[in-house]
C-alpha cells in the first residue's frame, strides 16, 4: 500500500484525504495541534507544523512515504518542495516552491521570463514603500509576500493610508519585506491547471466572485467554465505557459490570479497547488473527472487521468460567511436537506453552539454552497435560502446580511 503524506488538516484538506483513502492509499496527515477535521479521516496523524520542513522531512523518511501534497494553502508548499527534492519524489521542486511562495521572487521570475505582469518593488520599511508607491503611482497594492487567503493585502489610493497597509502586511509575514505593486485594471479571473512532465495537462480559466472588505476584495466563490474569445483564451494559456516555465513548476496543480483588460492578459500570481474555495469540486463537476485524484497522481509520479475532451457543465460555488462575530444559535436542518435534495451541495463547517467570526478573509468561512448553475443570480437565490436557515445570535444570516 502506497503512503501519501498530506500537509494540513483543515476543511480544505478533508476532501483530499478522503479521496486518497478511496484510492486505497495509506494516508498520513500532519498539522499544528488543534481541532482540525482532517485528523478524523487519516490513518495516521502527526502534530507537526507544516512549515517545519526539517521535522516533516524526518517524518517522511521515517514513514517511507511515496508522495507528499496539499491543497488550498500556500503555507505548506515550500515544505513539500524541500521533501520532494531530498527524497526524489514527484511534485513541485524546492526552487519552484520558493518562487511560488514568495510573491516578490515570483514577480522577479515573471519579469525575467517575459510574463505579462504588473510593475512592482520590494519594500523593507515605510520609506522604501513610499518611494515605490511614488514611482508606480497611486493606487498601489501592498502585499504580504508569503500569505494566502487575501491576508495582508491592501489597495492603497493615497499616501496617508500607506503606513497602515505596510504595517498590516508585515504583521502577517515571516519575511522582512513586502511587495508594492501596480493596481491592474480590468476583470480578475482565476486559472487552475495541472502541469505534468513540463506541460499543461489541464487548463481551466474561471470567473471569481468577491466580497468587498475595506481596502481589499475577498474571494468568495468561482464559476466554471470561463467564456471569452478564442484570442483571449489563447493569450491566457500562453501567459500561463510562460509563467510555468519561468517558475519551473512541474508535476503538480497550480492556481493563478489573472487580470483581463480587453485582449491584454496579466498574471497577478501563481500558487503551486490547487485553488481553494471549492475549486477542485467545481472542476470535478464541470469537467467530469476527479480533480483530487489528479492532484494525488501527480504527487505519486503517475500520469493524471484527464479526459482529452472533457465535458463543460456550468457550475458555481460561493462561501457561506457571517457579517458579524457571534454564535450559531439554530440551524434548520430539515430545510437545508430539502435544498440538498435538489442537487445542491450545502456544507457547514460549524454546528449549533459554535462561534463564528465576522468575514475578514477567505479563512473565515462557515461553509459553502455548490450548484449546477449558469447565472450568478441562480446561485444567489440558493444562497439566500441557505442563509435564511442559519441563525447567529438569534437572527438569520439572511437578516444579518440585509441589515
Secondary structure, 3 states (H helix, E strand, C coil): CCEEEEECCCHHHHHHHHHHHHCCCEEEEECCCCCCHHHHHCCEEECCCCCCHHHHHHHHHHHCCCEEECCCCCCCHHHHHHHHHHHCCCCCCHHHHHHHHCHHHHHHHHHHCCCCCCCEEEECCHHHHHHHHHHHCCCEEEEECCCCCCCCEEEECCHHHHHHHHHHHHHCCCCCCEEEEECCCCEEEEEEEEEECCEEEEEEEEEEEEEEECCEEEEEEEEECCCCCHHHHHHHHHHHHHHHHHHCCCCEEEEEEEEEECCEEEEEEEECCCCCCCHHHHHHHHHCCCHHHHHHHHHCCCCCCCCCCCCCCCEEEEEECECCCEEEEEECHHHHHHHHCCCCEEEECCCCCCEECECCCCCCCCEEEEECCCCHHHHHHHHHHHHCCEEECCEEHHHHHHC
